[in-house]
Amino acid sequence: PVIILSLFWKHMTRNGALAGIITGAVTVLVWENLGLMMPGVEHEILELYSIIPGFVLAGCAAILFSVTGKPTKPGVLDQHDVFLK
């Protein structure tokens, strides 16, 4: 999601990208080991491939940190518009 947002959303920030990458990695690691952390618990949601919740949470974190952090510099916004043309 970080690469997709960087290409198509001009308000993506460095902090948003870092938050997305870290959140996605942690989500996948926790999801893969969730069955080991909760022995005896069997639930259909745990059978979901780990990249799906990782992708969703990484995208949400990237957007949240980009919107609430420092705004994107005007020069970067202009360059983004030039590259999309």
C-alpha angles and dihedrals in degrees: 000000000000093000093044092049091046091054100044107024115064095197095066111127135198092251090050091052092049092047091050094049094047094044092049093049094047092046093053093047093048093044092052092051098038092097090054092049093052108042115193094021113116118181132162092232090063089061090063112113107261096231092067097063089036091056094046096047093043090053092048092049092048092051094043095050093043093052097043098040132071113314121255114267115257093237091058091050090053092049091049091056091049093052094049093056 
